[in-house]
Amino acid sequence: MKNKILDFLKNNKIKFNNKDDMVLYFAGKFTKTPRQIKDVLNDMIKRGEIYEKRKGEFVCVDELNFIKGKIIGTTKGYGFLAPINSLLPDFFIAEKKLKGAMDGDLVLAKILSNTQESTECEVVSILENANVNVVGTITYYNNKNAFVIPDNKKLNIEIFIPKKYTMKAQPNFRVVVKLNKTKNSKFTGEVIEILGQTDDVKSLELGIIREHKLYEIFPDDVLNEAKKISQKVTNEDILNRVDLRNKKIFTIDGIDAKDFDDAVSIEKKGNNYILGVHIADVGHYVKYNSNLEKEAYTRGTSVYFPNMVLPMLPVELSNGICSLLPNEDRLTLSVSMEITPSGEIKNHEIFESVICSCHRLTYEQVYKVICGDKNASEDLKDIKQDILTMQELSKILEKRRNDAGQLDLDIGETEIKVDDNYEVSFVKKRERNDAHKLIENFMVVCNETVAKHFALLKLPFVYRIHEKPLIQKIKDVCLFFNGLGIKTKEIKEITPIEIQNLLQLTKNKPFAEIANKVLLRSLQKARYLNECYGHFGLALEYYCHFTSPIRRYPDLVIHRIIKDYLHKKINKTKKQELTDFVVDASFRASETEKNADLAERDVDDLFKAVYIKNHIGEEFEGIISGVQNYGFYVQLENTVEGLVKVDTLPDGSYLFLEKSLKLKGTSNTFSIGDKVKIKVVNSNVFDRKIDFILAK
């Protein structure tokens, strides 16, 4: 229906008296009820697909000089627009042209200029208000009126709270406020949640979570629906499924994992390998348009913090009937792949199945077996050979992808241990060994197989895409590498192999991880799309996310499409419905993923600041990880990062060399990758900022 309306508006310059007039016109033209047409039009207006240029004159946005994007606020009043189209630059927006839009809002804007000298736009419509609820600190004046100052300084507002709407929050408490805007652009609100004292670490973490519109508790209607789902697989459930319960199938996850959505199996067929990847059939339980499905759409992804998980689905599913627990019958979608000794996928099959996992393994257990540990091998003697065969295949798949040019960026993730009292016992790099790589390699080849299968069928689908970087970005990386003393050749065409060769130049260098980070920042961000454009970082023509439907919404979406295809339910009408749906699901999943990544990073930074606060006055060695005109950042071995301010450096004044990322003084030069010894002097847990000085 959307496409029909868009086509009509593109080809017919018709003016209606008002929106109701247009609703009645399209209802008659497409033989739909006015209510159906109104819902579709409202949705199109909300998404910025059509725009009321003048009263009664609706036009397609893609035909005009309009752009959709997120507002980036500033403390000075003006703002910027970060376009959804990642190939476009940010646009400046004067304060008066924000039209009430604030930091984080999704807006439709009109482009005023788009040249090398100037990029400017003005907001014409707020499509999604990001600041319905605001986190801040409450202050009382004269024991009567209250004001809340937002934690997010980019909002640049003060919120008046009538006394009856304060929930009796104490002064200097962090609160969540439901925001209202008055006619004179002033802001009022009511306190809807008290998070705790301003300097309390728990309230700081909750403040970050609420800032990102995340919640630990599910709505009652979602919980009630989840509780009605049986926690046992019935005979009716397994009708017409391939029964794999007699096969040696097992899960491999982290020691703290509770939601097991993937299991693996292996067999040999002559010299070929038969790899089985068995994924929890979440779509069997989460029906389309149910309360559970709507909540999964809203959340988009599970979010992982050092001390808690905010799951996409309630525990009855995520840790219960959908989780592939050992010795329990579970419904799965299986992908069986016959793979040659050179890593070629010779044959594959996708089907509904039922499994019973024989082991819940950890990465540590599997790695010990791979390394030949006698005790671990004895404990797992029934599947020891399976693990060793899997390791053979993993190395084959890894070589195949390396030969194609996959980018294995050596950037360690952080592991943080937080107890119930919010004390941080350690911060360190997370281990990544051959057992981790084994599962990564199996999931990647499975995702590739599924994506290729459905791309060739030309069915609506959600793909995971990673576009190639802009050539100027890579040229800047080459200049930076040259500044580190690494000679690079001229890159005329960007291919995964060329970028892989750049990475090889930094291998075994002390600044390798920092150089990899600089290269990573030059790459485009992977995202979800309804078109298959391939994955540059993995050097794959076809890729999707199929293997984690418990914790990722796009995986759940394509599971539903796969099941409809297997049951021959995709007719012409269904295909059109899915075409509209996957466009929406792809955009939503990309946005929720981005939001979750930011929330996880902010909480990690909070706990790093809490941890290092107990080490003020101590000295550590680190590597310069970033250089700015105001100083340079130093990353310690445990991934904690702090700022050495330029005014604390010897020699007095320094010149910032932007292209080579150096601070140059009269007798000292500080560059990315340099090893330095620092002393911790301050840790502000509220701002999540850490200050170092050079150790004498």
C-alpha positions in Angstrom: 0.0 0.0 0.0 2.8 2.4 0.9 4.5 1.9 -2.5 1.2 2.5 -4.3 0.7 5.8 -2.5 4.3 6.9 -3.1 4.1 6.0 -6.8 0.9 8.0 -7.1 2.3 11.1 -5.4 5.5 11.0 -7.5 3.5 10.8 -10.8 0.5 13.1 -9.9 0.9 16.7 -8.6 -2.5 16.8 -7.0 -3.5 19.1 -4.2 -6.0 18.1 -1.5 -8.0 20.4 0.7 -6.6 18.7 3.8 -5.3 15.3 5.0 -8.9 14.0 5.5 -9.6 14.8 1.9 -6.6 12.8 0.8 -7.6 9.9 3.1 -11.0 9.7 1.4 -9.5 9.9 -2.1 -7.0 7.0 -1.5 -9.7 4.9 0.2 -11.8 5.1 -2.9 -8.9 4.7 -5.3 -7.4 1.6 -3.6 -10.7 0.2 -2.2 -9.6 0.4 1.4 -11.4 1.7 4.5 -10.6 5.3 5.5 -9.1 4.0 8.8 -6.7 1.7 6.9 -5.5 4.5 4.7 -5.2 7.0 7.6 -3.0 4.5 9.5 -0.8 4.0 6.5 -0.5 7.8 5.8 0.2 8.6 9.5 2.9 6.0 9.5 4.4 7.5 6.3 4.3 11.0 7.8 5.8 9.8 11.0 8.7 8.1 9.2 9.3 11.1 7.0 8.4 9.3 3.8 5.9 12.0 2.8 5.7 15.7 3.8 3.0 18.3 3.8 4.9 20.9 1.7 1.9 23.3 1.8 -1.6 22.8 3.3 -3.1 19.8 1.5 -0.1 19.4 -0.8 1.7 16.1 0.1 4.9 15.1 -1.6 7.4 12.3 -1.5 10.4 13.2 0.5 12.9 11.4 -1.8 11.8 13.7 -4.6 12.8 16.9 -2.8 15.8 18.5 -1.1 15.0 16.9 2.3 17.0 14.7 4.6 16.4 12.5 7.6 18.7 12.3 10.6 19.5 12.6 14.3 20.1 15.9 16.0 23.4 16.3 17.8 22.9 19.1 20.3 25.6 21.4 21.8 25.8 23.4 25.0 25.9 26.6 22.9 22.3 26.3 21.5 23.0 25.4 17.8 23.1 21.9 16.6 24.1 19.4 13.9 22.2 16.8 11.9 23.8 13.4 11.5 22.1 12.0 8.4 20.7 8.4 8.4 22.5 8.1 5.1 26.1 7.5 6.4 27.6 8.7 3.1 26.5 12.3 3.7 28.3 14.8 6.0 26.9 16.3 9.1 24.8 19.5 8.6 25.0 22.6 10.7 21.6 23.9 12.2 21.3 27.4 13.6 19.5 27.6 16.9 16.4 29.3 15.4 16.2 26.6 12.7 16.1 23.7 15.2 12.3 24.4 15.6 12.3 22.9 19.1 14.3 19.7 18.1 16.8 18.6 20.7 19.7 16.3 21.1 18.9 12.8 19.9 15.6 13.6 18.1 15.0 12.0 14.7 13.9 14.8 12.3 13.1 15.6 8.8 15.1 18.6 7.6 15.3 20.8 4.5 18.8 21.2 3.0 19.8 24.9 2.7 23.3 24.3 1.4 25.4 21.3 0.6 28.8 22.3 -0.8 32.4 21.8 0.2 32.3 25.2 1.9 29.0 24.9 3.7 26.5 22.2 4.8 23.4 23.6 6.5 19.8 22.6 7.0 16.7 23.5 9.0 14.3 21.2 10.8 10.8 20.9 9.2 9.4 18.0 11.3 10.3 16.1 14.4 9.7 12.4 13.5 10.6 10.9 16.8 11.1 12.7 20.1 14.1 11.2 22.0 13.5 13.3 25.1 10.1 12.2 26.4 11.8 11.2 29.6 14.9 13.0 30.8 17.4 12.0 33.6 18.8 14.7 35.8 19.5 16.1 39.3 16.7 17.7 41.3 17.2 21.0 43.2 14.7 22.9 45.4 14.3 26.7 45.6 12.8 28.1 48.7 11.6 24.6 49.7 8.7 25.0 47.2 9.6 24.9 43.6 11.9 22.3 42.1 14.1 22.3 39.1 15.9 19.4 37.3 19.2 19.9 35.5 19.6 17.2 32.8 22.6 15.0 32.9 22.8 15.4 29.2 24.4 18.9 28.9 23.6 19.0 25.2 19.9 19.5 26.1 20.9 22.9 27.5 17.6 23.3 29.4 16.2 23.7 33.0 13.0 21.8 33.8 10.5 23.3 36.3 8.8 20.7 38.5 5.7 21.7 40.4 6.0 20.5 44.0 3.1 18.0 43.8 5.0 16.3 40.9 8.3 15.8 42.7 7.5 12.4 44.3 9.1 13.9 47.4 12.6 13.4 45.8 15.3 14.7 48.1 17.7 17.5 46.9 20.6 16.3 44.8 18.9 13.0 44.0 19.0 11.7 40.4 15.5 11.4 39.0 13.7 10.6 35.7 11.4 13.3 34.6 8.5 13.1 32.1 9.1 16.2 30.0 6.4 18.7 28.8 7.1 21.7 26.6 5.1 24.9 27.2 4.0 27.4 24.5 6.8 29.8 25.3 9.5 27.1 24.9 9.9 26.7 28.6 10.0 23.1 30.0 8.0 21.6 32.8 7.8 18.0 34.0 6.9 15.5 36.6 9.2 13.1 38.4 8.3 9.5 37.4 11.3 7.6 39.0 13.8 8.3 41.7 17.1 6.6 40.9 19.1 7.5 44.1 21.7 9.9 45.3 23.8 11.8 42.8 27.1 10.3 43.8 25.8 6.7 44.2 27.3 4.4 41.6 24.0 2.4 41.2 22.1 5.6 40.5 24.8 6.6 38.0 24.4 3.3 36.1 20.6 3.5 36.2 20.9 7.1 34.9 22.9 5.9 31.9 20.4 3.1 31.3 17.4 5.5 31.4 19.2 8.1 29.2 19.3 5.4 26.6 15.6 4.6 27.0 16.4 1.1 28.4 14.5 -0.8 31.2 15.1 -3.8 33.3 11.4 -4.6 33.7 9.0 -5.9 31.0 5.4 -4.5 30.7 2.8 -6.7 32.4 1.1 -7.8 29.2 4.4 -9.0 27.9 5.2 -10.9 31.1 1.7 -12.5 31.2 2.1 -13.7 27.6 5.5 -15.2 28.4 4.3 -17.0 31.5 1.6 -18.7 29.5 4.2 -20.5 27.3 4.9 -24.1 28.2 8.4 -24.8 29.4 8.3 -28.2 27.9 8.5 -29.3 24.2 5.3 -31.3 23.4 4.7 -34.1 20.8 2.6 -31.6 18.9 5.5 -29.2 18.7 7.8 -31.7 17.0 5.4 -32.8 14.3 7.1 -32.7 10.8 10.5 -31.7 12.3 13.7 -33.5 11.7 14.5 -35.4 14.9 18.2 -34.9 15.8 17.9 -35.9 19.5 20.2 -38.9 19.0 23.0 -36.7 17.5 26.0 -35.4 19.4 25.0 -31.8 19.6 26.3 -29.3 22.2 26.6 -25.6 23.1 29.9 -23.6 23.6 29.5 -20.3 25.5 31.1 -18.1 28.1 31.1 -19.4 31.7 28.4 -16.8 32.8 26.1 -17.3 29.8 22.5 -18.2 30.5 20.8 -17.8 27.1 22.1 -20.5 24.8 20.8 -19.8 21.3 23.3 -21.8 19.2 24.5 -25.4 19.3 26.9 -27.2 16.9 27.6 -30.7 15.6 30.1 -32.3 13.3 30.5 -35.4 11.1 32.9 -36.5 8.3 31.7 -37.6 4.9 34.9 -38.9 3.2 37.2 -35.9 3.3 34.4 -33.4 3.6 32.9 -32.1 6.8 29.2 -32.0 7.7 28.8 -29.0 10.0 25.5 -28.6 11.8 24.5 -25.3 13.3 21.3 -25.5 15.3 19.6 -22.2 16.4 16.8 -21.8 18.9 13.5 -21.6 17.1 12.3 -18.5 18.9 9.8 -17.8 16.1 7.8 -20.8 17.2 7.0 -19.1 20.5 7.1 -15.4 19.6 4.2 -14.9 17.2 4.0 -12.0 14.8 2.2 -9.0 16.2 2.0 -10.5 19.7 3.0 -8.5 22.8 6.3 -10.4 22.9 7.1 -9.6 19.3 6.2 -5.9 19.7 8.4 -5.7 22.8 11.3 -7.4 20.9 10.9 -4.9 18.1 11.0 -2.0 20.7 14.1 -3.3 22.4 15.8 -4.6 19.3 18.6 -6.3 21.1 19.7 -7.6 24.5 22.1 -5.2 26.3 25.0 -6.5 28.3 26.5 -4.7 31.3 29.3 -6.0 33.6 26.7 -6.6 36.4 23.4 -7.2 34.6 21.7 -8.1 31.3 18.7 -6.3 29.9 17.3 -9.2 27.7 15.3 -8.6 24.5 12.8 -11.4 25.7 11.6 -12.3 29.2 13.6 -15.0 31.1 10.8 -17.6 30.5 12.1 -17.6 26.8 15.6 -16.2 26.9 16.8 -18.5 29.8 13.9 -21.0 29.6 12.2 -22.7 26.7 14.2 -21.0 23.9 17.6 -21.6 25.6 19.3 -24.8 24.4 19.9 -26.2 27.8 21.7 -29.6 28.2 19.6 -32.7 28.3 16.4 -30.8 27.4 14.4 -31.2 24.2 14.5 -27.9 22.3 13.0 -26.7 19.0 15.6 -25.4 16.5 16.2 -24.2 13.0 19.1 -26.1 11.7 21.6 -25.5 8.9 23.5 -28.5 7.7 26.6 -27.6 5.5 28.9 -30.0 3.6 32.3 -28.3 3.5 35.3 -29.4 1.5 38.9 -29.4 2.9 39.5 -26.1 1.1 36.5 -24.5 2.9 34.1 -24.5 0.0 30.4 -25.0 0.9 29.5 -27.8 -1.4 25.9 -28.5 -0.3 23.6 -27.1 2.4 20.1 -27.7 3.8 17.9 -25.5 6.1 15.2 -27.2 8.1 13.1 -27.2 11.3 14.4 -29.7 13.9 14.3 -30.8 17.5 17.5 -31.4 19.4 18.7 -32.4 22.9 22.1 -30.9 23.7 24.4 -33.4 25.4 26.8 -30.9 26.9 26.9 -27.2 28.0 30.5 -26.4 27.3 32.5 -23.3 28.1 35.2 -21.8 25.9 37.8 -22.7 28.6 36.8 -26.5 28.5 37.0 -26.6 24.7 40.3 -24.7 24.6 41.8 -27.2 27.1 40.7 -30.2 24.9 42.2 -28.4 21.8 45.5 -27.9 23.7 45.6 -31.6 24.7 44.8 -31.2 28.4 44.5 -34.8 29.7 41.9 -34.1 32.4 39.6 -32.1 30.1 40.0 -34.7 27.4 39.0 -37.4 29.8 36.0 -35.5 31.1 34.7 -35.0 27.6 35.9 -38.2 26.0 32.5 -38.8 24.4 32.9 -35.7 22.3 36.7 -35.1 22.4 37.1 -36.2 18.7 34.2 -34.0 17.7 35.9 -31.0 19.3 39.2 -31.8 17.5 37.4 -32.3 14.2 35.7 -28.9 14.7 39.1 -27.3 15.3 40.3 -28.7 12.0 37.3 -27.2 10.2 37.6 -23.9 12.0 41.2 -23.5 10.8 40.1 -24.3 7.3 37.3 -21.7 7.4 39.6 -19.1 8.9 42.2 -19.6 6.2 39.5 -19.3 3.5 38.3 -16.0 4.9 41.9 -14.7 5.4 42.7 -15.5 1.8 39.6 -13.5 0.8 40.8 -10.6 2.9 38.8 -10.7 6.1 39.8 -8.0 8.6 40.8 -9.4 12.0 41.3 -6.2 13.9 43.3 -7.0 17.1 41.2 -4.9 19.5 40.6 -6.5 22.8 37.2 -6.3 24.5 37.1 -5.4 28.2 36.1 -7.7 31.0 34.9 -6.0 34.2 34.0 -7.7 37.4 31.4 -5.8 39.6 30.0 -7.2 42.9 26.6 -6.6 44.4 27.9 -3.6 46.3 29.0 -2.0 43.0 32.7 -2.5 43.9 34.9 -3.2 40.9 37.4 -6.0 41.6 39.2 -6.0 38.2 39.2 -4.5 34.7 41.1 -6.5 32.1 41.2 -7.6 28.5 38.8 -10.4 27.7 40.5 -13.5 26.6 40.0 -14.6 23.0 41.4 -18.1 22.1 40.9 -20.8 19.5 37.6 -21.9 21.1 36.1 -18.4 20.7 37.3 -18.3 17.1 35.8 -21.8 16.5 32.3 -20.6 17.3 32.8 -17.3 15.5 33.9 -19.1 12.3 31.0 -21.5 12.5 28.4 -18.8 13.0 29.9 -16.7 10.2 29.8 -19.5 7.7 26.2 -20.3 8.8 25.1 -16.7 8.4 26.8 -16.5 5.0 25.0 -19.7 3.8 21.6 -18.5 4.9 22.1 -15.0 3.4 23.2 -16.5 0.0 20.3 -18.9 0.0 17.6 -16.2 0.4 19.4 -13.6 -1.7 19.3 -16.0 -4.7 15.6 -16.7 -4.0 15.0 -12.9 -4.1 12.7 -13.0 -1.1 12.4 -10.0 1.3 15.1 -10.4 3.9 17.2 -8.5 6.5 20.9 -8.5 5.6 23.9 -7.5 7.7 25.9 -5.2 5.4 29.3 -3.5 5.8 30.1 -1.1 3.0 33.6 -0.4 1.9 35.3 2.7 3.4 35.7 6.0 1.6 39.1 6.2 -0.2 40.0 9.6 1.5 39.6 8.0 4.9 42.0 5.2 4.0 44.5 7.8 2.6 44.4 9.6 5.9 45.2 6.2 7.7 48.2 5.8 5.3 49.4 9.2 6.2 49.1 8.4 9.9 50.9 5.1 9.4 53.7 7.0 7.6 54.0 9.2 10.7 54.6 6.1 12.7 57.5 5.1 10.4 55.4 2.6 8.5 55.8 2.9 4.7 52.6 2.3 2.8 52.1 2.0 -0.9 49.5 4.0 -2.8 46.0 2.5 -2.7 44.1 3.1 -5.9 41.2 0.7 -5.3 39.9 -0.2 -1.9 39.5 -4.0 -1.4 39.5 -6.2 1.7 42.9 -7.5 0.7 44.4 -4.0 0.5 43.1 -3.2 4.0 44.3 -6.5 5.3 47.8 -5.7 3.9 47.7 -2.4 5.8 46.9 -4.3 9.0 49.8 -6.7 8.4 52.2 -3.7 8.4 51.4 -3.1 12.1 51.7 -6.7 13.2 53.9 -7.3 16.3 54.5 -3.6 16.6 54.0 -2.1 20.2 51.4 0.2 18.8 49.5 -2.5 16.8 46.3 -2.2 18.8 46.2 1.6 18.6 46.9 1.5 14.9 44.1 -1.0 14.4 41.7 1.3 16.3 42.6 4.2 14.0 41.9 2.0 11.0 38.6 0.8 12.6 37.5 4.4 12.9 38.1 4.9 9.2 35.7 2.1 8.3 32.0 2.4 7.8 29.7 1.0 10.5 28.0 -2.3 9.8 24.2 -2.1 9.8 21.1 -3.9 8.8 19.5 -3.4 5.4 16.8 -5.0 3.2 19.4 -5.2 0.3 22.3 -7.5 0.1 25.4 -5.3 -0.4 27.9 -7.8 1.2 30.2 -7.4 4.2 33.5 -5.7 3.6 35.1 -6.5 6.9 34.4 -10.2 6.5 35.2 -10.1 2.8 31.8 -11.8 2.0 29.4 -11.2 -0.8 26.4 -12.5 1.3 25.9 -12.0 5.0 23.0 -11.8 7.5 22.5 -12.3 11.3 20.6 -15.6 11.7 22.4 -17.2 14.7 21.1 -15.2 17.8 17.3 -14.8 17.7 17.1 -14.8 21.5 19.1 -11.6 21.7 18.8 -9.9 18.3 15.5 -8.8 16.6 16.8 -9.0 12.9 17.6 -12.7 13.5 14.1 -13.3 14.8 12.7 -11.4 11.7 14.5 -13.7 9.2 13.6 -16.8 11.2 10.0 -16.0 10.6 10.6 -15.4 6.9 12.5 -18.7 6.7 9.7 -20.6 8.5 7.1 -19.1 6.2 9.2 -20.1 3.2 9.7 -23.7 4.5 5.9 -23.9 5.0 5.2 -22.4 1.5 3.3 -19.5 3.0 4.9 -16.7 0.9 2.5 -15.7 -1.8 2.4 -12.5 -3.8 0.4 -10.6 -1.0 2.7 -11.9 1.8 5.8 -11.0 -0.2 4.6 -7.4 -0.5 3.8 -7.2 3.2 7.3 -8.6 4.0 8.9 -6.1 1.6 7.6 -3.2 3.6 8.3 -4.9 6.9 12.0 -5.7 6.3 12.7 -2.1 5.4 11.3 -1.0 8.7 12.8 -3.8 10.7 16.3 -3.1 9.3 16.2 0.5 10.2 14.9 -0.2 13.7 17.4 -2.9 14.4 20.3 -0.6 13.3 19.1 2.2 15.6 18.6 -0.1 18.7 22.0 -1.7 18.1 23.7 1.7 18.0 21.9 2.7 21.2 22.8 -0.5 23.0 26.5 -0.1 21.9 26.6 3.5 23.3 24.9 2.4 26.6 27.3 -0.5 27.1 30.3 1.8 26.4 29.0 4.4 28.8 28.5 1.9 31.6 31.9 0.3 31.0 33.5 3.8 31.2 31.6 4.4 34.5 33.0 1.2 36.1 36.5 1.9 34.8 36.3 5.3 36.5 35.1 3.6 39.7 37.9 1.1 39.5 40.7 3.6 38.8 39.5 5.9 41.6 41.0 3.4 44.0 44.4 3.7 42.3 44.8 7.5 42.4 48.5 8.3 43.0 49.7 5.0 41.5 51.9 4.8 38.3 51.3 2.6 35.3 52.7 2.1 31.8 50.5 2.7 28.8 50.4 3.6 25.1 49.2 7.0 23.7 45.9 6.1 22.0 44.7 9.5 20.9 46.1 13.0 20.4 44.1 16.3 20.4 45.1 20.0 20.7 44.2 19.9 24.4 46.4 16.8 25.3 46.7 13.1 24.6 44.9 10.0 25.8 46.8 7.0 27.3 45.4 3.5 27.3 46.7 1.1 30.0 47.2 -2.6 29.5 43.8 -3.3 31.2 42.0 -1.0 28.6 41.4 1.9 31.1 42.0 5.2 29.2 42.7 8.6 30.7 43.7 12.1 29.5 47.1 13.8 30.0 46.3 17.5 29.6 48.6 19.6 27.5 49.1 22.2 30.3 50.6 19.5 32.5 53.4 18.6 30.0 57.0 19.8 30.2 58.3 22.4 27.7 55.3 24.8 27.9 53.6 25.3 24.5 52.9 22.5 22.0 51.8 22.5 18.4 49.1 20.0 17.4 49.9 18.3 14.1 46.4 17.0 13.1 47.3 14.8 10.1 50.1 12.9 11.9 48.3 13.0 15.3 51.3 14.5 17.2 51.8 17.1 19.9 55.2 18.7 19.2 57.0 20.8 21.7 60.5 22.4 21.7 62.2 19.2 23.0 59.4 16.6 23.3 57.0 15.1 20.7 54.1 12.9 21.7 52.6 10.6 19.1 50.0 7.9 18.9 51.6 4.5 19.7 54.3 6.0 22.0 54.9 4.2 25.3 54.7 6.4 28.4 54.6 6.1 32.1 51.7 7.9 33.8 50.4 8.7 37.3 46.6 8.6 38.0 45.6 12.0 39.5 41.8 12.1 39.2 38.7 10.0 38.4 35.3 11.7 38.0 32.7 9.0 38.1 29.9 11.4 37.3 31.4 12.5 34.0 33.3 9.2 33.5 36.5 11.1 32.9 40.0 10.0 34.1 43.0 12.3 34.4 46.6 11.3 34.2 49.9 13.2 34.3 53.3 12.0 33.1 55.2 10.2 35.8 58.5 11.9 36.7 
